[in-house]
Amino acid sequence: MSKLRVFLKYWLVILLWFGLIFAASSDENSARRSSSIIGPLLHWLFPNMPEETVDHVVLFARKCAHLTVFGILALLYWRALRKPVKRDPRPWSWVEVRNALIGVVIYATTDELHQAFVPNRQGSAMDVLIDTTGGALGLIGLWTFGRWRKRW
């Protein structure tokens, strides 16, 4: 497979995912925007829910989004590093997992550094930890799925 084809098949999607994360990180009103969607829904479902509880649920939803987005990024990195094939006879490689997770940590760190320069946003070491946890969970899920699939 040519280098261009490898790039297009495996690495371009990672760059596009970077762009999606970067765009979300550049949104100086993202907290207000997610509150304006989730808040009214919660008030409709639970009219007596205190505003403080709504704020906690919105924060929880935002952190779950971090887990999900960076879990997907870890899977994309793993895919690019592994270049899996149908009925792949190669054993699971923890080196590939480690390298995928390193990629997640690096991008999560640069994402938080970027947010430090966006008005109304702040960089957070805790978010890097949450992003890394999302990446690890994604890779653990992949490993679990692979083991389950081999049984059948």
Secondary structure, DSSP 8 states (H G I E B T S, - for coil): --HHHHIIIIIHHHHHHHHHHHHHHH-TTHHHHHHHHHHHHHHHH-TT--HHHHHHHHHHHHHHHHHHHHHHHHHHHHHHHH---TT--S---HHHHHHHHHHHHHHHHHHHHHHTTSTT----HHHHHHHHHHHHHHHHHHHHHHHHHHH-
